[in-house]
Amino acid sequence: MSTLDATVSMLEAMPEDARIKVMEFTQKLFTSKKPANPFVSAGQEQIFSDLAESRQQISEGKGLDMGNALIKIGKQHGFV
């Protein structure tokens, strides 16, 4: 089953009020004045500055172990 087929199947199974909410949300996405990409483009100078700050924080022991961070986030959201 393709993604399109699966999406249509889900929409067909939804109650009418839920389909209306999906339609309204979709319309807002297409008529919004916001740019499609919510992230601001960063230049090389900004990237290097952020990297230097991150390395400084890690050297000061302020960094998080990624494995522990993922477990914590998973528990917060009910995935673990």
Jmol script that loads the backbone (N, CA, C; Angstrom):
load data "model"
ATOM      1  N   MET A   1       0.845  -1.169   0.000  1.00  0.00           N
ATOM      2  CA  MET A   1       0.000   0.000   0.000  1.00  0.00           C
ATOM      3  C   MET A   1       0.898   1.242   0.000  1.00  0.00           C
ATOM      4  N   SER A   2       0.622   2.155  -0.875  1.00  0.00           N
ATOM      5  CA  SER A   2       1.419   3.376  -0.956  1.00  0.00           C
ATOM      6  C   SER A   2       1.037   4.331   0.179  1.00  0.00           C
ATOM      7  N   THR A   3       1.853   5.333   0.392  1.00  0.00           N
ATOM      8  CA  THR A   3       1.566   6.335   1.413  1.00  0.00           C
ATOM      9  C   THR A   3       0.253   7.043   1.119  1.00  0.00           C
ATOM     10  N   LEU A   4       0.030   7.346  -0.154  1.00  0.00           N
ATOM     11  CA  LEU A   4      -1.218   8.003  -0.540  1.00  0.00           C
ATOM     12  C   LEU A   4      -2.414   7.102  -0.239  1.00  0.00           C
ATOM     13  N   ASP A   5      -2.312   5.825  -0.595  1.00  0.00           N
ATOM     14  CA  ASP A   5      -3.400   4.886  -0.312  1.00  0.00           C
ATOM     15  C   ASP A   5      -3.671   4.778   1.181  1.00  0.00           C
ATOM     16  N   ALA A   6      -2.599   4.718   1.971  1.00  0.00           N
ATOM     17  CA  ALA A   6      -2.747   4.612   3.424  1.00  0.00           C
ATOM     18  C   ALA A   6      -3.400   5.871   3.991  1.00  0.00           C
ATOM     19  N   THR A   7      -3.009   7.034   3.481  1.00  0.00           N
ATOM     20  CA  THR A   7      -3.586   8.299   3.943  1.00  0.00           C
ATOM     21  C   THR A   7      -5.063   8.369   3.614  1.00  0.00           C
ATOM     22  N   VAL A   8      -5.426   8.018   2.397  1.00  0.00           N
ATOM     23  CA  VAL A   8      -6.834   8.036   1.984  1.00  0.00           C
ATOM     24  C   VAL A   8      -7.627   7.050   2.837  1.00  0.00           C
ATOM     25  N   SER A   9      -7.056   5.891   3.100  1.00  0.00           N
ATOM     26  CA  SER A   9      -7.725   4.889   3.913  1.00  0.00           C
ATOM     27  C   SER A   9      -7.988   5.418   5.324  1.00  0.00           C
ATOM     28  N   MET A  10      -6.995   6.101   5.918  1.00  0.00           N
ATOM     29  CA  MET A  10      -7.179   6.674   7.250  1.00  0.00           C
ATOM     30  C   MET A  10      -8.258   7.748   7.240  1.00  0.00           C
ATOM     31  N   LEU A  11      -8.236   8.592   6.209  1.00  0.00           N
ATOM     32  CA  LEU A  11      -9.244   9.645   6.119  1.00  0.00           C
ATOM     33  C   LEU A  11     -10.644   9.063   5.966  1.00  0.00           C
ATOM     34  N   GLU A  12     -10.771   8.000   5.196  1.00  0.00           N
ATOM     35  CA  GLU A  12     -12.077   7.364   5.007  1.00  0.00           C
ATOM     36  C   GLU A  12     -12.598   6.754   6.305  1.00  0.00           C
ATOM     37  N   ALA A  13     -11.689   6.291   7.164  1.00  0.00           N
ATOM     38  CA  ALA A  13     -12.092   5.655   8.416  1.00  0.00           C
ATOM     39  C   ALA A  13     -12.416   6.660   9.517  1.00  0.00           C
ATOM     40  N   MET A  14     -12.005   7.918   9.330  1.00  0.00           N
ATOM     41  CA  MET A  14     -12.231   8.948  10.352  1.00  0.00           C
ATOM     42  C   MET A  14     -13.680   9.388  10.400  1.00  0.00           C
ATOM     43  N   PRO A  15     -14.118   9.808  11.583  1.00  0.00           N
ATOM     44  CA  PRO A  15     -15.443  10.421  11.662  1.00  0.00           C
ATOM     45  C   PRO A  15     -15.447  11.748  10.897  1.00  0.00           C
ATOM     46  N   GLU A  16     -16.600  12.183  10.483  1.00  0.00           N
ATOM     47  CA  GLU A  16     -16.727  13.396   9.662  1.00  0.00           C
ATOM     48  C   GLU A  16     -16.114  14.618  10.341  1.00  0.00           C
ATOM     49  N   ASP A  17     -16.339  14.804  11.638  1.00  0.00           N
ATOM     50  CA  ASP A  17     -15.795  15.987  12.321  1.00  0.00           C
ATOM     51  C   ASP A  17     -14.268  15.983  12.324  1.00  0.00           C
ATOM     52  N   ALA A  18     -13.654  14.811  12.419  1.00  0.00           N
ATOM     53  CA  ALA A  18     -12.192  14.719  12.366  1.00  0.00           C
ATOM     54  C   ALA A  18     -11.685  15.041  10.964  1.00  0.00           C
ATOM     55  N   ARG A  19     -12.395  14.579   9.925  1.00  0.00           N
ATOM     56  CA  ARG A  19     -11.994  14.898   8.542  1.00  0.00           C
ATOM     57  C   ARG A  19     -12.061  16.398   8.298  1.00  0.00           C
ATOM     58  N   ILE A  20     -13.057  17.052   8.850  1.00  0.00           N
ATOM     59  CA  ILE A  20     -13.190  18.508   8.679  1.00  0.00           C
ATOM     60  C   ILE A  20     -12.006  19.216   9.339  1.00  0.00           C
ATOM     61  N   LYS A  21     -11.609  18.753  10.526  1.00  0.00           N
ATOM     62  CA  LYS A  21     -10.454  19.354  11.204  1.00  0.00           C
ATOM     63  C   LYS A  21      -9.181  19.171  10.374  1.00  0.00           C
ATOM     64  N   VAL A  22      -8.998  17.988   9.799  1.00  0.00           N
ATOM     65  CA  VAL A  22      -7.832  17.728   8.951  1.00  0.00           C
ATOM     66  C   VAL A  22      -7.858  18.656   7.738  1.00  0.00           C
ATOM     67  N   MET A  23      -9.019  18.815   7.120  1.00  0.00           N
ATOM     68  CA  MET A  23      -9.146  19.682   5.945  1.00  0.00           C
ATOM     69  C   MET A  23      -8.824  21.136   6.311  1.00  0.00           C
ATOM     70  N   GLU A  24      -9.354  21.608   7.441  1.00  0.00           N
ATOM     71  CA  GLU A  24      -9.092  22.986   7.863  1.00  0.00           C
ATOM     72  C   GLU A  24      -7.610  23.204   8.147  1.00  0.00           C
ATOM     73  N   PHE A  25      -6.977  22.233   8.810  1.00  0.00           N
ATOM     74  CA  PHE A  25      -5.552  22.340   9.102  1.00  0.00           C
ATOM     75  C   PHE A  25      -4.744  22.380   7.807  1.00  0.00           C
ATOM     76  N   THR A  26      -5.095  21.510   6.869  1.00  0.00           N
ATOM     77  CA  THR A  26      -4.387  21.462   5.586  1.00  0.00           C
ATOM     78  C   THR A  26      -4.541  22.781   4.836  1.00  0.00           C
ATOM     79  N   GLN A  27      -5.722  23.346   4.853  1.00  0.00           N
ATOM     80  CA  GLN A  27      -5.944  24.639   4.193  1.00  0.00           C
ATOM     81  C   GLN A  27      -5.088  25.720   4.820  1.00  0.00           C
ATOM     82  N   LYS A  28      -4.962  25.704   6.149  1.00  0.00           N
ATOM     83  CA  LYS A  28      -4.125  26.693   6.831  1.00  0.00           C
ATOM     84  C   LYS A  28      -2.661  26.562   6.405  1.00  0.00           C
ATOM     85  N   LEU A  29      -2.200  25.317   6.214  1.00  0.00           N
ATOM     86  CA  LEU A  29      -0.815  25.113   5.781  1.00  0.00           C
ATOM     87  C   LEU A  29      -0.546  25.775   4.430  1.00  0.00           C
ATOM     88  N   PHE A  30      -1.521  25.685   3.530  1.00  0.00           N
ATOM     89  CA  PHE A  30      -1.327  26.204   2.181  1.00  0.00           C
ATOM     90  C   PHE A  30      -1.585  27.700   2.074  1.00  0.00           C
ATOM     91  N   THR A  31      -2.322  28.267   3.018  1.00  0.00           N
ATOM     92  CA  THR A  31      -2.632  29.697   2.928  1.00  0.00           C
ATOM     93  C   THR A  31      -1.833  30.525   3.926  1.00  0.00           C
ATOM     94  N   SER A  32      -0.993  29.877   4.719  1.00  0.00           N
ATOM     95  CA  SER A  32      -0.193  30.573   5.719  1.00  0.00           C
ATOM     96  C   SER A  32       0.858  31.448   5.045  1.00  0.00           C
ATOM     97  N   LYS A  33       1.146  32.567   5.664  1.00  0.00           N
ATOM     98  CA  LYS A  33       2.174  33.484   5.145  1.00  0.00           C
ATOM     99  C   LYS A  33       3.573  33.092   5.617  1.00  0.00           C
ATOM    100  N   LYS A  34       3.645  32.106   6.504  1.00  0.00           N
ATOM    101  CA  LYS A  34       4.940  31.677   7.020  1.00  0.00           C
ATOM    102  C   LYS A  34       5.733  30.961   5.929  1.00  0.00           C
ATOM    103  N   PRO A  35       7.047  31.051   5.992  1.00  0.00           N
ATOM    104  CA  PRO A  35       7.852  30.293   5.032  1.00  0.00           C
ATOM    105  C   PRO A  35       7.726  28.799   5.293  1.00  0.00           C
ATOM    106  N   ALA A  36       7.921  28.008   4.263  1.00  0.00           N
ATOM    107  CA  ALA A  36       7.798  26.558   4.379  1.00  0.00           C
ATOM    108  C   ALA A  36       8.841  25.983   5.333  1.00  0.00           C
ATOM    109  N   ASN A  37      10.021  26.573   5.364  1.00  0.00           N
ATOM    110  CA  ASN A  37      11.092  26.100   6.228  1.00  0.00           C
ATOM    111  C   ASN A  37      11.123  26.959   7.491  1.00  0.00           C
ATOM    112  N   PRO A  38      10.840  26.370   8.672  1.00  0.00           N
ATOM    113  CA  PRO A  38      10.811  27.173   9.897  1.00  0.00           C
ATOM    114  C   PRO A  38      12.188  27.521  10.447  1.00  0.00           C
ATOM    115  N   PHE A  39      13.246  26.966   9.859  1.00  0.00           N
ATOM    116  CA  PHE A  39      14.585  27.184  10.365  1.00  0.00           C
ATOM    117  C   PHE A  39      15.259  28.336   9.633  1.00  0.00           C
ATOM    118  N   VAL A  40      15.932  29.161  10.414  1.00  0.00           N
ATOM    119  CA  VAL A  40      16.649  30.295   9.843  1.00  0.00           C
ATOM    120  C   VAL A  40      17.996  29.793   9.323  1.00  0.00           C
ATOM    121  N   SER A  41      18.353  30.238   8.147  1.00  0.00           N
ATOM    122  CA  SER A  41      19.627  29.843   7.565  1.00  0.00           C
ATOM    123  C   SER A  41      20.770  30.424   8.398  1.00  0.00           C
ATOM    124  N   ALA A  42      21.767  29.591   8.676  1.00  0.00           N
ATOM    125  CA  ALA A  42      22.924  30.038   9.452  1.00  0.00           C
ATOM    126  C   ALA A  42      24.158  30.033   8.566  1.00  0.00           C
ATOM    127  N   GLY A  43      24.956  31.056   8.726  1.00  0.00           N
ATOM    128  CA  GLY A  43      26.201  31.138   7.966  1.00  0.00           C
ATOM    129  C   GLY A  43      27.315  30.377   8.660  1.00  0.00           C
ATOM    130  N   GLN A  44      28.438  30.281   7.971  1.00  0.00           N
ATOM    131  CA  GLN A  44      29.585  29.545   8.493  1.00  0.00           C
ATOM    132  C   GLN A  44      30.049  30.125   9.830  1.00  0.00           C
ATOM    133  N   GLU A  45      30.070  31.436   9.943  1.00  0.00           N
ATOM    134  CA  GLU A  45      30.529  32.087  11.177  1.00  0.00           C
ATOM    135  C   GLU A  45      29.637  31.686  12.362  1.00  0.00           C
ATOM    136  N   GLN A  46      28.325  31.685  12.163  1.00  0.00           N
ATOM    137  CA  GLN A  46      27.390  31.312  13.226  1.00  0.00           C
ATOM    138  C   GLN A  46      27.549  29.852  13.612  1.00  0.00           C
ATOM    139  N   ILE A  47      27.729  28.990  12.623  1.00  0.00           N
ATOM    140  CA  ILE A  47      27.900  27.555  12.893  1.00  0.00           C
ATOM    141  C   ILE A  47      29.153  27.320  13.721  1.00  0.00           C
ATOM    142  N   PHE A  48      30.258  27.960  13.350  1.00  0.00           N
ATOM    143  CA  PHE A  48      31.510  27.801  14.101  1.00  0.00           C
ATOM    144  C   PHE A  48      31.388  28.384  15.502  1.00  0.00           C
ATOM    145  N   SER A  49      30.668  29.476  15.639  1.00  0.00           N
ATOM    146  CA  SER A  49      30.450  30.086  16.953  1.00  0.00           C
ATOM    147  C   SER A  49      29.640  29.144  17.850  1.00  0.00           C
ATOM    148  N   ASP A  50      28.573  28.565  17.297  1.00  0.00           N
ATOM    149  CA  ASP A  50      27.749  27.615  18.052  1.00  0.00           C
ATOM    150  C   ASP A  50      28.564  26.382  18.445  1.00  0.00           C
ATOM    151  N   LEU A  51      29.404  25.914  17.526  1.00  0.00           N
ATOM    152  CA  LEU A  51      30.236  24.750  17.797  1.00  0.00           C
ATOM    153  C   LEU A  51      31.227  25.044  18.923  1.00  0.00           C
ATOM    154  N   ALA A  52      31.846  26.217  18.896  1.00  0.00           N
ATOM    155  CA  ALA A  52      32.790  26.597  19.943  1.00  0.00           C
ATOM    156  C   ALA A  52      32.088  26.678  21.301  1.00  0.00           C
ATOM    157  N   GLU A  53      30.898  27.238  21.314  1.00  0.00           N
ATOM    158  CA  GLU A  53      30.129  27.332  22.555  1.00  0.00           C
ATOM    159  C   GLU A  53      29.779  25.938  23.070  1.00  0.00           C
ATOM    160  N   SER A  54      29.378  25.055  22.173  1.00  0.00           N
ATOM    161  CA  SER A  54      29.035  23.686  22.549  1.00  0.00           C
ATOM    162  C   SER A  54      30.245  22.960  23.126  1.00  0.00           C
ATOM    163  N   ARG A  55      31.382  23.102  22.487  1.00  0.00           N
ATOM    164  CA  ARG A  55      32.607  22.457  22.983  1.00  0.00           C
ATOM    165  C   ARG A  55      32.996  22.993  24.353  1.00  0.00           C
ATOM    166  N   GLN A  56      32.814  24.292  24.570  1.00  0.00           N
ATOM    167  CA  GLN A  56      33.117  24.898  25.865  1.00  0.00           C
ATOM    168  C   GLN A  56      32.198  24.322  26.942  1.00  0.00           C
ATOM    169  N   GLN A  57      30.917  24.206  26.638  1.00  0.00           N
ATOM    170  CA  GLN A  57      29.964  23.658  27.600  1.00  0.00           C
ATOM    171  C   GLN A  57      30.302  22.203  27.936  1.00  0.00           C
ATOM    172  N   ILE A  58      30.697  21.433  26.944  1.00  0.00           N
ATOM    173  CA  ILE A  58      31.067  20.037  27.178  1.00  0.00           C
ATOM    174  C   ILE A  58      32.310  19.963  28.058  1.00  0.00           C
ATOM    175  N   SER A  59      33.301  20.820  27.792  1.00  0.00           N
ATOM    176  CA  SER A  59      34.525  20.796  28.600  1.00  0.00           C
ATOM    177  C   SER A  59      34.257  21.206  30.041  1.00  0.00           C
ATOM    178  N   GLU A  60      33.196  21.983  30.272  1.00  0.00           N
ATOM    179  CA  GLU A  60      32.822  22.397  31.631  1.00  0.00           C
ATOM    180  C   GLU A  60      31.899  21.378  32.300  1.00  0.00           C
ATOM    181  N   GLY A  61      31.625  20.272  31.604  1.00  0.00           N
ATOM    182  CA  GLY A  61      30.772  19.241  32.165  1.00  0.00           C
ATOM    183  C   GLY A  61      29.291  19.547  32.082  1.00  0.00           C
ATOM    184  N   LYS A  62      28.913  20.493  31.245  1.00  0.00           N
ATOM    185  CA  LYS A  62      27.504  20.878  31.115  1.00  0.00           C
ATOM    186  C   LYS A  62      26.773  20.072  30.043  1.00  0.00           C
ATOM    187  N   GLY A  63      27.489  19.235  29.331  1.00  0.00           N
ATOM    188  CA  GLY A  63      26.875  18.453  28.262  1.00  0.00           C
ATOM    189  C   GLY A  63      26.110  17.260  28.806  1.00  0.00           C
ATOM    190  N   LEU A  64      25.225  16.719  27.995  1.00  0.00           N
ATOM    191  CA  LEU A  64      24.457  15.531  28.356  1.00  0.00           C
ATOM    192  C   LEU A  64      24.951  14.347  27.552  1.00  0.00           C
ATOM    193  N   ASP A  65      24.970  13.175  28.193  1.00  0.00           N
ATOM    194  CA  ASP A  65      25.254  11.951  27.471  1.00  0.00           C
ATOM    195  C   ASP A  65      24.032  11.650  26.595  1.00  0.00           C
ATOM    196  N   MET A  66      24.220  11.492  25.302  1.00  0.00           N
ATOM    197  CA  MET A  66      23.100  11.347  24.377  1.00  0.00           C
ATOM    198  C   MET A  66      22.240  10.131  24.697  1.00  0.00           C
ATOM    199  N   GLY A  67      22.854   9.033  25.084  1.00  0.00           N
ATOM    200  CA  GLY A  67      22.088   7.845  25.435  1.00  0.00           C
ATOM    201  C   GLY A  67      21.142   8.121  26.599  1.00  0.00           C
ATOM    202  N   ASN A  68      21.671   8.762  27.642  1.00  0.00           N
ATOM    203  CA  ASN A  68      20.837   9.097  28.801  1.00  0.00           C
ATOM    204  C   ASN A  68      19.768  10.121  28.433  1.00  0.00           C
ATOM    205  N   ALA A  69      20.123  11.080  27.609  1.00  0.00           N
ATOM    206  CA  ALA A  69      19.162  12.103  27.197  1.00  0.00           C
ATOM    207  C   ALA A  69      18.007  11.480  26.418  1.00  0.00           C
ATOM    208  N   LEU A  70      18.306  10.548  25.522  1.00  0.00           N
ATOM    209  CA  LEU A  70      17.259   9.896  24.740  1.00  0.00           C
ATOM    210  C   LEU A  70      16.339   9.049  25.620  1.00  0.00           C
ATOM    211  N   ILE A  71      16.920   8.372  26.611  1.00  0.00           N
ATOM    212  CA  ILE A  71      16.096   7.583  27.534  1.00  0.00           C
ATOM    213  C   ILE A  71      15.177   8.509  28.330  1.00  0.00           C
ATOM    214  N   LYS A  72      15.718   9.634  28.798  1.00  0.00           N
ATOM    215  CA  LYS A  72      14.922  10.594  29.572  1.00  0.00           C
ATOM    216  C   LYS A  72      13.768  11.141  28.725  1.00  0.00           C
ATOM    217  N   ILE A  73      14.056  11.523  27.498  1.00  0.00           N
ATOM    218  CA  ILE A  73      13.023  12.046  26.608  1.00  0.00           C
ATOM    219  C   ILE A  73      11.983  10.965  26.302  1.00  0.00           C
ATOM    220  N   GLY A  74      12.451   9.737  26.070  1.00  0.00           N
ATOM    221  CA  GLY A  74      11.551   8.632  25.805  1.00  0.00           C
ATOM    222  C   GLY A  74      10.599   8.373  26.961  1.00  0.00           C
ATOM    223  N   LYS A  75      11.121   8.455  28.188  1.00  0.00           N
ATOM    224  CA  LYS A  75      10.273   8.264  29.371  1.00  0.00           C
ATOM    225  C   LYS A  75       9.264   9.395  29.509  1.00  0.00           C
ATOM    226  N   GLN A  76       9.692  10.626  29.221  1.00  0.00           N
ATOM    227  CA  GLN A  76       8.789  11.771  29.327  1.00  0.00           C
ATOM    228  C   GLN A  76       7.617  11.655  28.368  1.00  0.00           C
ATOM    229  N   HIS A  77       7.849  11.055  27.213  1.00  0.00           N
ATOM    230  CA  HIS A  77       6.813  10.975  26.191  1.00  0.00           C
ATOM    231  C   HIS A  77       6.170   9.596  26.083  1.00  0.00           C
ATOM    232  N   GLY A  78       6.515   8.716  27.009  1.00  0.00           N
ATOM    233  CA  GLY A  78       5.873   7.406  27.054  1.00  0.00           C
ATOM    234  C   GLY A  78       6.361   6.399  26.033  1.00  0.00           C
ATOM    235  N   PHE A  79       7.573   6.603  25.491  1.00  0.00           N
ATOM    236  CA  PHE A  79       8.096   5.664  24.506  1.00  0.00           C
ATOM    237  C   PHE A  79       8.930   4.568  25.176  1.00  0.00           C
ATOM    238  N   VAL A  80       9.401   4.817  26.381  1.00  0.00           N
ATOM    239  CA  VAL A  80      10.263   3.853  27.098  1.00  0.00           C
ATOM    240  C   VAL A  80       9.550   3.399  28.349  1.00  0.00           C
TER     241      VAL A  80
END
end "model"
wireframe off; spacefill off
backbone 0.3
color backbone group
